[in-house]
Amino acid sequence: MEPAATQRRLAAILAVDVVGFSRMMGADEEGTLARLKKVREEVTDPAVAQHRGRIFKTTGDGLLAEFPSVVDAVQCAAKVQVEMAKRGPAEPPERRIVFRVGINLGDVIVEGDDLYGDGVNVAARLEGICDPGSVAISANAYDQVRNKVGFALIDRGEHRVKNIARPVRVYALDLRSHGVAFKRKWTFRFRPLPLVLVLLGLAAAASPWLMNRFRTQTETAATIAVLPFANQSGDPRRDYFSDGVTEDIINALGRFSAFRVSARNAVQPYKGKGATPEQVSRDLGVRYLVQGSVREADGRVRVGVELSDAMKGTLLWSERYEGAGKEVFDIQDRIVRDIAGALAGKLAVLELQRATAKPPESMEAYDLVLRARELVGRFERVTNREARALAQQAIRLSPNYAEAHVVLAEADYFRAVSGWVEDPAEALRRAEESAKRALALNDPGAGARAHGILGTVYTFTGKFDAALAETDKAIQLNPSDARARSLRGGVLLWLGRLEESIASSEASRRYDPSLSSDAGFNLAFAYYLAGRYREAAEVADAAALRTPDVVFLEAVRAAAHGQLGEKEQARRAAENVRRADPFFSIERFGTRLVNPAHQKLTQDGLRKAGL
């Protein structure tokens, strides 16, 4: 009996996936599943049915659907993303469900109710390289929908995707007219420099012209991401320890001028995600990946590390380390030296010294600092109080441990600016005092962070020249410090040095593509004051999606859309401003700007928005 012929057909395939699903499940499994179920019932599934689609496969955080028409698939995707953008501000950022969507038209293999083949695979790959909240469309699909849907389609160029032989041309659906943020450039399109330029840059005979030629592409020759190390201790409560080891390695590598290292905030979403090296490389614009694990057992720490070239898919180096007590600091130093040596060959003695942090006298103090550091990052009043208590305990155990003083300074700063203390000025004074104590201990690693904290304190108190000097010192000690570069952009913004401000904020974005409200505000406001209103609106829109209802960010959004004559977007942003601050005054906003003309321009845009 002859086997049945393979059944094939042409189909429009839509792939949907939730951004950061593993992270949300780790924080609140039941709540995340409940929110996803509600979104499925109220948004995605009805939209698929409305546009004549059929869901043929679901995963924990996504789905695949088939449509008889590409137009139907695109209209369905647009409806879903517009509705999700409307719902976003109702949830805090860490709980918000955001989709990526990929659409392809291709030949599929039919097996019962399921579909297989490149037609499906390309849609899934497009979803993987799509910006959060956006829609990516293949060239095959684009040919069927251009001039047939009420949205612009932006050419993103050709991209290689996993297990697909030929490059895929990608188009992005522009939903800005419906309130969905849009990026002019995708971070995954960044192409880092090859390793040969690292070696050329370190060689005495390297051509200055050659290095200047590529300086606009990247400030450093080797681009690296250190993914969160896996906690293999068998106790999820010890995550802070593996996260702390990861952060220390990131900070140490960042102190090599030959490397550009992705910030901790940029890599944290990949924790437990199981993302492929190719995906991380595209998302963060890095060539090299460091991955590892930490196991604590019987008083000993075991660390496994590997370094890979994500672009080539090759393992460059791997090693296992083991030690007890304070030997964990020697392990970290050896890891950093081995990674640096594998990439750059000979290293300057000065940079080796800058990469090596001074360990505390007590291993318990180190553990306390890692716990405090994790609690400070939650930005909550209760956890801030706990973090300060832990840092003070670490200082009692190890008075000369610079990092403990840095964490205490950071906690006091956030306590002051968040209104969690009756005397904010006193809390700021304590933050400044702790940061200066850390600097006095002459630890280059902690010193970079201490200078950064002093810069934030001086910026908050209007001492802009002093703040600028501190940020420059922080960047000198750690060229990969995204926060210091963003802060420098903010200081230069207030001083009216707009082009320098934009350059510094854009550099910060390369180290940490996920815009915080502060970083988004600094860059968007600088664009606005420079008359680049479209870019200002796009940056502010993207940052507001991640951190909604931040009054100063919404104000810049309103002013930018007001100057562009986009009345509906300006009106929505103005409403957000009033909701976040019923007493908002355009006369007070932007008064820190040194240049009176910049203050006037700011007020003009806010008035055009209806404020």
Sequence and secondary structure as in RCSB ss.txt:
>XXXX:A:sequence
MEPAATQRRLAAILAVDVVGFSRMMGADEEGTLARLKKVREEVTDPAVAQHRGRIFKTTGDGLLAEFPSVVDAVQ
CAAKVQVEMAKRGPAEPPERRIVFRVGINLGDVIVEGDDLYGDGVNVAARLEGICDPGSVAISANAYDQVRNKVG
FALIDRGEHRVKNIARPVRVYALDLRSHGVAFKRKWTFRFRPLPLVLVLLGLAAAASPWLMNRFRTQTETAATIA
VLPFANQSGDPRRDYFSDGVTEDIINALGRFSAFRVSARNAVQPYKGKGATPEQVSRDLGVRYLVQGSVREADGR
VRVGVELSDAMKGTLLWSERYEGAGKEVFDIQDRIVRDIAGALAGKLAVLELQRATAKPPESMEAYDLVLRAREL
VGRFERVTNREARALAQQAIRLSPNYAEAHVVLAEADYFRAVSGWVEDPAEALRRAEESAKRALALNDPGAGARA
HGILGTVYTFTGKFDAALAETDKAIQLNPSDARARSLRGGVLLWLGRLEESIASSEASRRYDPSLSSDAGFNLAF
AYYLAGRYREAAEVADAAALRTPDVVFLEAVRAAAHGQLGEKEQARRAAENVRRADPFFSIERFGTRLVNPAHQK
LTQDGLRKAGL
>XXXX:A:secstr
      EEEEEEEEEEEETTHHHHHHH HHHHHHHHHHHIIIIIHHHHHHTT EEEEE SSEEEEEES HHHHHH
HHHHHHHHHHHHGGGS GGG   EEEEEEEEEEEEETTEEESHHHHHHHHHHHHS TT EEEEHHHHHHHTTTSS
SEEEEEEEE  TT SS EEEEEEE GGGT    SS GGG     HHHHHHHHSTT  HHHHHHHHTT SSSEEEE
E   EE SS GGGHHHHHHHHHHHHHHHHT TTEEE  HHHHGGGTTT   HHHHHHHHT SEEEEEEEEEETTE
EEEEEEEEETTTTEEEEEEEEEEETTHHHHHHHHHHHHHHHHHHSS  HHHHHHH     S HHHHHHHHHHHHH
HTT  HHHHHHHHHHHHHHHHH TT HHHHHHHHHHHHHHHHTT SS HHHHHHHHHHHHHHHHHTT HHHHHHH
HHHHHHHHHHTT HHHHHHHHHHHHHH TT HHHHHHHHHHHHHHT HHHHHHHHHHHHHH  S  HHHHHHHHH
HHHHTT HHHHHHHHHHHHHHSTT HHHHHHHHHHHHHHT HHHHHHHHHHHHHH TT  TTTTTTT S HHHHH
HHHHHHHHTT 
